[in-house]
Amino acid sequence: MAVRQTRRARAARRRSRRVAASGSDLTDAQWHTILDAWACCAYCGADGAALQKDCVLPISRGGRYTLENVVPACRSCNASKSNDEVTSWMRRRRLDEPAFLHRWTTILIDLRAQG
């Protein structure tokens, strides 16, 4: 009996292969450091929501799960952004792009200084 493959299952396998091939190296400790530094959704500022790892430069466009490329995002922002380029997506959603870029840069400098 053949196993029925859903579109979602095929997409999940393709994504897993892309992540594995990308050379991602974000550790759990680094992720928790990122969460502590941001303390809210990096894009919309929602706090109290469960935050997910989001690549600023999507994996499908050559990004990786690294300290420099991952920010916390609420489920809504993460799903909406999908694999879009972050600045054009923020403009379309009318989010504060300059504030995000400034804060992202500041946090990256702090994280790099920590180790």
N, C-alpha and C positions, 0 to 999 in steps of 0.2 A: 504494500500500500504506500503510495507516494505521499510525502508530507506536503501539505498545502502551504505555500509561501505567500504571506501577505505582503503588500507593498511596504507597510511599516517595518516588517521584519527584514526585508531586503535592504531598505534604507538604513536601518540600524547596523546591519552587517557592513555595508559600504562605509558608513561613518566610522565604525570601529577600526576598519582597515586604514582609513585616512589618518585617524588619530595615531594609530600605532606607527604608521610610516612617517609621520611628521617629525618625530624626534622630540615629542613633548617631554618636559622634565620637571613639571611642577609637583612639589612634594606636599603632603598634607600640612606640614608645619608652615610652609610658605603660603598656602591657601588660607590658613587661620591668621597669619600675619596680615594678609591682604584684607581679610574680613575685618580685623581689628582696626586697620588704618582707615578704611572707608566707612564702616559702621552703618551703611545704608546702600540702597541701589545707586550705583555710580551714575546712572543716566537720569532718573527722575527724582532721586532723593528719598524714595519710599523707605521708611524704616519699620521694623517689626514684621516685615514679610520674610518668608523663607528666601534666602538669596542663593542664586545659582552661579556657577562659573560661566563667564562669557568671554570669548576671545574678541578683543578689540578688532584685530585683523582676523577674520574668520578662517578656520582651517581649510575650507574650500577655496580660499584665495591665498593660501600659503602660510597662514598663521599657525602658531603652536601654543600649547598650554605651557606658558613660561611665566616667570615672575613679571616680566615687562609687558606681556600681552593679555593677561587675565584681569578682569575686574568683576566685582559682584554685581549681579543684575537681578531684579525681581522677575518673576515668571512672565509677566506681561511684556516687559521691555525685551527680555531675552527672546521670547517667541516672535515679537514684532520685528526686531532687528534681523533675526534669522541670519542670512549670510551677506547682508548689506554692508557697505562701507559706512563706518560709524558717523562721520561728519555729515554726509548727505542724509542718512537716516534721521539724525537729530534735527536737521533743518526741516525735513518733511514733517516730523512730529512736533515741531516748534518747541524743542527743548533747548536749554541754555548751553549751546555748544562751547562758547569760550570759557564758561565756568568749568565745564567738564574737563576740557583740555588743560586748563591751568591747574586744577586739582589733581588730575592724573599725573602731570609732570611733577608737581610737588611731592606727591606720594611716592612716585618712582624714585626720586632723588633720596627721599628718606629711607626707602626700602633697600636701595643699593648701599647706602651708608651703614645700615645695620648689619649687612653681611652678605 
